[in-house]
Amino acid sequence: MTLLLSLLTALVVFSYGPAPSLSCDLPQNHILASKETSELLEQMRRLSPFLCLKDRKDFRFPQEMVDGNQLQKAQAISVLHTMLQQIINLFHTNNSSTAWNMTLLHQLHSGLERQLENLDTCLVQAMEEEESIPATEGPVLAVKRYFQGIHLYLKEKEYSDCAWEIVRVEIRRCFSSTKLQERLRRKHGDVGSS
């Protein structure tokens, strides 16, 4: 899944375009935060995904609806904000606390909440920079429906270890795009190469 790639690429383009750049430094912050989130999700792995092949599911991410290249800056930030909020909700249930290492789960929540705080600031700035408030309802609702499908899947699978593993892998894909890192490094002069 290339959601973050599309959204963050669009945000990078917007922040270097003719409009004033985001003083919140969203692209650089989110490259680093996305990498940290991906690493945490990898550390949370308790089962081999190969043991759970029978539980695989295509969650049908609405790529066309939330393609970052098609969205205005405020729309892209709003969609990304919704996605992060939905991930927090997903991993903040009673059922998730029994499935994961609590220390790693707490670190994941903290990191995602920091990203949301940055996005709040950037969303306000982006909406002020744009002449009209863009319609974000369609893409945001599509993201919410996607996550509702993940919640229903977990419920149907009775929050089994394999179901959580499939979901963990799905969410990790959002944060681990190699292309995302490469494109944003080129724009920012090799940000994460230390």
N, C-alpha and C positions, 0 to 999 in steps of 0.2 A: 504494500500500500504506500502510496506516495503523497498522502495528504500533507504532511509537514513540508515535504519538498515543494509542493505546489504553493502552499500558503506562504511559506517563508521566502521562497523565490520572489513571489509577488511583492511581499513586504520590502525586500531588499531593493527591488526595482523602484517601488514607490519612494523609498527613503532616499534614493539617489537621483530621483527625477527632478523636474523643474520646481515642484512644490517644496516647501521647507522640509528639511529632514527631521525625523523623529528625534527629539532630544532624549528620549527614553532609551535609545540604543538597543531597540528590540532585537534586531537580527543577531548581534553578537551575544547578547544575553541568552537568547533562545538556542543558539548553537551549543553553547556550553551546558545549559540546563537540559536540553534534549539528550545530549551525550550522557550526562549524569543519570538521567531518568532511565535511559536504555541500559546503562550498566547496572543500576539497581534492579531493574526488571530481570536482567540476566542472573544476578545473584539470588533472586527470589526463587529461581527454578528448584523444584523439589523432585520432579519426575523427568525422565527422558520423554520428550515429545513423541518419540517412536512408540512408547508404550500406550499412547493415547490416540493412535491413528484412527481407530474406529469412532472416536468422538469428534473428529474434525468437522468443521462447518464453515461454509462460505457465508460470512455475515453481511455480504453485499454492501460494502461501503459505497455511499453515493458520490463517487468520484466526479462525475460530470457536474453535479450540483454544487460542489464545493471546490472546484478546480481553482487554485489560487490565481491562475493567469486570467480567469474570467471575472474575478471579484475586484471591487474597489478596495482601497486600503482599509477603511473602517469595516467593510464587510469581512475581509480576510481576518482581521483581528477579532471580530465578533465570533466568527466560526471557530477560530483557534481557541478563544476563551471558552466557548461552549464545550468544545472537545475536552479541554483540560478539566473543566468542572464536572463533566460526565465521568471522566476517569477517576477523579477524586471520589465521586459518589459510588462508583463501582467498587472501589477498593476500601470504602469506608463503611461497609455493612458488617453486621455481626457475623455473617457467614464468611466474609473475607478474613476476619481476624482469626478464625480458627484454621484457615488454610495456609497462612503465611507466617514467617518469622516476624515477630512484633517489632523488633528493632528496625528491620528493613522496611516494613510497612510504614512505620512512623517516618523514616527518612524519605520514603516516596511521597507521603502526604505533605511533608514540609516543603520538599522541592517543588511539587506541583502548586502548592499554595503561593510560594514565592513567584512562580511564573505567572500565576493569575494576578497577583498584585502589580507586576510589571505591565501586564496586558491592560489592566484597568486604567493606568495612567496613559498608556499609548492609545487606547480606544477613545478616551476623552479628547486627546490631542488630534487624533485623526478625524474625529467628527467635527471638531472646530475648524480644521483645515479644509474640509470638503464643503462645498457650497450647500449641498442638500444632504439630509440624512439618508443614506442608501437603504434600500429594502433588504434586510438581512433575514427576514422571516423564513423564506424558502430554504436557503442553505442551513440555517440554524435548526429548523424543524427536521430537515433530512438527517442531520447529525444526531439529533435527539432520538429520532426513530431508529437509527442504526444502533445506538446504545441501548434503547429499549429492547431491541432484538437480542442483544448480548445478555441483558438481565433475564429475559424470558428463557434463553438457552440455559443459563445457569440454574434457573428454577426447575426447568424440565429435567435437567440432569441431576437434580437434587444437590447441587453445589458439590459435586464429587471432585476428588482431587484431579482427575483427568479433565473435567470441564474447566476448572480453574487454570489448569496448565494450558489448555487451548486458548483461553481468554488472555492469559499472560503473554503468549506468543503473538496473538493478534495485536494487543496493545503495544508490545515491544516493536513491532514493525513500524508503528507510527513514529518511533523515536530513533530508528537505527538506519536511516537511509544514507548509504555511502555517498550517493550523488548529492544529497542535501549538504553534507559536510564539505564536499569538494566545491560546489557552486558558491556557497557562502564564504569559504576561505578565500576564493579568488576575489570576491568583492571586498573582503576585509583584510587582505594581506596576511593570510595564514594565521588566523586567530588561534586555533586550537592545536598548534604543533609542538607544544612543550612537553 
